Amino acid sequence: MDRPPARTAREMKERVRAVLLTENNTMLAIRRNRPGIPVYWVLPGGGVEPSDESRETALH
């Protein structure tokens, strides 16, 4: 029996996350509430542009 060809992985996107602490030792986190998925928390972040330096990316 022949198998179908293996699926290729989706293209990976480079992302960055940041840990932001205040002088009172609190941390910024984002609460995600999406239909069909339990509530979860993530650190602030986003996509990386090809021309970005690592520090520059975190500041976006």
N, C-alpha and C positions, 0 to 999 in steps of 0.2 A: 504494500500500500504506500503510495507516494504521499509525502507530507507537503503542506503548503510552505512557501518560503517563509523564513523567519521574519518577523516584523522588525523594522529598524526603530531604535529608540528615538523619541522626539528630541529635537535639538535642545540642548541645555542652554539656559540663559544665565549669565553671570549676575549674581545678586549680592547685596551687601546688607548687613544688619549692624546696629550700633547699640551699645549699652550706655544709656544716659543717666547719670547720677547727679542728684542735687547735693548741696552742702549739708542737707539734713539726712543724707543717706537714703533718699527715696529714689525709686527707679521708674522710668517711663516705660509702660507697656501698653499695647493696643489690644482691646478685647474684640475678638471676631465673633460675630453671630450670624451664621449663614444657614439657610433652610436645609434641613436634613442632616446637619452635622452638629455634634455637641459644641457648645461654646468653648473657645480656646483663646489663649493669649499669645501674642507675638511681639518681638522687639521691632521698633521702627526701622524701616529700611526701604530698599527699592532696587531698581535695575542699574546696571553699570553701563555707561556709554563707552565706546571703544577708545575715546580720547581722554577719559578720566584717569587721574592719578588716584591711588587708593584713599588718601586723606580727603581729596576733593569729592570723591564719590560719597563718602560718609556725610559730608556737609550738605549734600543736595537734600 
